[in-house]
Amino acid sequence: MAKITLSGLAHSYLPHPKGPKDYALKRIDHEWEDGAAYALLGPSGCGKTTLLNMISGLLQPSEGRIFFGATDVTDMATAERNIAQVFQFPVVYDTMTVYENLAFPLRNRGVRGEAADARVREIARMIGMDDRLNDKARGLTADAKQKISLGRGMVRNDVNAILFDEPLTVIDPHMKWELRTQLKALHRQFGHTMIYVTHDQTEALTFADKVVVMTEGEVVQIGTPAELFERPAHTFVGYFIGSPGMNLLPAQVEGSVARIPAGEVALGAAYPALSGEVEIGIRPEFIRVTGDGLPVRIRRVEDVGRHKIVRADLADRAIDIMVPEGAEIPAEPRVRFEPEAINVYADGWRVAPGGEREAA
Ligand SMILES: Nc1ncnc2c1ncn2[C@@H]1O[C@H](COP(=O)(O)OP(=O)(O)OP(=O)(O)O)[C@@H](O)[C@H]1O
């Protein structure tokens, strides 16, 4: 296992990039901790696969260096990097049995005998295939084959990192949750450095210790699931993560008060004068529907199990509010924002109460 350092890493597929727009991955400098589970999360085309392929060695970066521990691996081929990879679609040998498939990466590295046998059986148990070890892979469903691919990815314990590229795409929805849980357990047990690409926030948030959120080739935040929820560093993180996402309202901020078109809102901290396009962000979970506060017009109430989502208009802005299932909504509804849960943004980036803008 290894710490992974990305140093001035950037990539353009064009031979002569002219500006930021020409980069599929804009410059990133970061150290990824040894043994941590990371998810790369973002919409289609944001650069996740580009970044993953540079870490695996499938793609040579146009700028910057990559280190595994102290070793510069930028010019090394994938095979030399000592990593395991699990792709979107199963990679298994149809003519081999489940056992032989799982043992293959170990045999390749000269691991045989009792140690290999114990490891194969342990992994088979964790992916729920221990009663099918003698079956040929050929007859198995896509689902079962992908479980074997996951098992093969995790069978060696001496890899620098395990990279997953949307590995649950072909898995049946009800199995996804179980496999995610298994992956998490495997990570806890074996402590591999894991990098997991997905566009699905539930997958990212349940799997990862740290989520790397990307949009338009840029890493906008690397944080724990709680940090992404409570303090989104960028408005993109606010509305991309959460269901529904964060409400954003244009505002003028003076000290600890924000003026929005509907009226005044108390903030949890005081801010210095801010320049640029200023907005406040509040998640639907932290808006209370009460008899006092700012008046809202309710358009629709959606029942989503333990909560209701209230779609409302606050002056000229649409907002989403989450209320408990049994909550009463007054005849003349008004809303209050929890001051401590309000984030302030300037030009898309979160501003700390001291005034400094955050960056990824
Ligand atoms: N081989 C290539 N040549 C030129 N442009 C590419 C190439 N591969 C990807 N791109 C472009 O780079 C950008 C990032 O693509 P990338 O595949 O890394 O995104 P992604 O987040 O993994 O998307 P998806 O989830 O759809 O796979 C996109 O605009 C894409 O069109």
The ligand as a Gaussian input file, in Angstrom:
#p B3LYP/6-31G(d) Opt

LIG

0 1
 N       -9.317000       9.888000     -25.498000
 C       -9.884000      11.093000     -25.432000
 N       -9.631000      12.043000     -26.367000
 C      -10.188000      13.255000     -26.295000
 N      -11.019000      13.653000     -25.316000
 C      -11.311000      12.764000     -24.337000
 C      -10.760000      11.446000     -24.362000
 N      -11.224000      10.787000     -23.271000
 C      -12.034000      11.656000     -22.606000
 N      -12.077000      12.844000     -23.253000
 C      -12.809000      14.058000     -22.821000
 O      -12.311000      14.448000     -21.552000
 C      -13.365000      14.876000     -20.691000
 C      -13.341000      14.035000     -19.418000
 O      -13.695000      12.694000     -19.745000
 P      -13.670000      11.485000     -18.685000
 O      -13.980000      10.228000     -19.422000
 O      -12.421000      11.553000     -17.892000
 O      -14.897000      11.886000     -17.767000
 P      -15.706000      10.992000     -16.715000
 O      -16.014000      11.895000     -15.582000
 O      -14.974000       9.742000     -16.425000
 O      -17.029000      10.683000     -17.521000
 P      -17.884000       9.305000     -17.593000
 O      -18.513000       9.135000     -16.242000
 O      -18.882000       9.605000     -18.671000
 O      -16.916000       8.226000     -17.952000
 C      -14.643000      14.752000     -21.483000
 O      -14.930000      16.029000     -22.038000
 C      -14.304000      13.772000     -22.582000
 O      -15.047000      14.029000     -23.748000

